């Protein structure tokens, strides 16, 4: 199983946003610099997170991105589904008697993984990373993008 790079960057971006001081925001250029990404590429990811209601964006010199949803309720699955979609990872190409037993096993495994990801929250990871990331965020959050 492999998730796209966009999912990797979306999850990291969400952790950075969760660690911002309350009522502050950070611009796309600063977020892109933190991850060594193109701001254009990251903007596409931020657009999906924004449309999905996880983050807000505000324009202007003092604008930027911030968490829109209760931080305690943002699961890994929330982010992954916004970036990857909800389609099953496995699709059977050979059916016996109008069903595929292999697909049944794969779908069950995917559901177990989805259940685990739905019950794991990004805020828990953010709290573990906080000492390492907070100083970097404070340096970058004042930048206008």
Residue pairs with C-beta under 8 A, 6 or more apart in sequence:
1 89
1 113
3 80
3 83
3 84
4 83
4 84
6 44
6 45
6 83
7 79
7 80
7 83
7 84
9 35
9 37
9 41
9 42
9 45
10 45
10 48
10 49
10 79
10 80
10 82
10 83
11 76
11 79
11 80
11 122
12 35
13 31
13 35
13 42
13 45
13 46
13 49
14 49
14 54
14 55
14 67
14 74
14 79
14 122
15 122
15 125
15 126
15 129
15 133
16 26
16 31
16 34
16 133
16 137
17 26
17 55
17 65
17 66
17 67
18 67
18 71
18 74
18 122
18 123
18 126
19 126
19 129
19 130
19 133
19 134
19 137
20 26
20 66
20 67
20 137
20 141
21 138
21 141
23 66
24 66
24 141
25 58
25 62
25 63
25 64
25 65
25 66
25 141
26 64
26 65
26 66
26 137
26 140
26 141
26 143
27 63
27 64
27 65
27 143
27 144
27 145
28 39
28 42
28 43
28 46
28 64
28 65
28 145
29 39
29 143
29 145
30 64
30 140
30 141
30 143
30 145
31 42
31 46
31 65
31 140
32 38
32 39
32 41
32 42
33 140
34 136
34 137
34 140
35 42
39 145
45 83
46 55
46 57
46 65
48 82
48 83
49 55
49 79
49 82
50 56
50 57
50 65
50 68
51 82
52 78
52 82
53 68
53 69
54 67
54 68
54 69
54 74
54 78
54 79
54 82
55 65
55 66
55 67
55 68
56 65
56 66
56 67
56 68
57 63
57 64
57 65
58 64
58 66
61 144
62 144
64 141
64 145
67 74
71 122
71 123
71 126
72 121
72 123
73 121
74 121
74 122
74 123
75 117
75 118
75 119
75 120
75 121
75 122
76 117
76 118
76 120
76 121
76 122
77 114
77 117
77 118
77 120
79 122
80 117
88 106
88 107
88 110
89 106
89 110
90 102
90 103
90 106
90 107
90 110
91 103
92 100
92 102
92 103
92 106
94 100
126 133
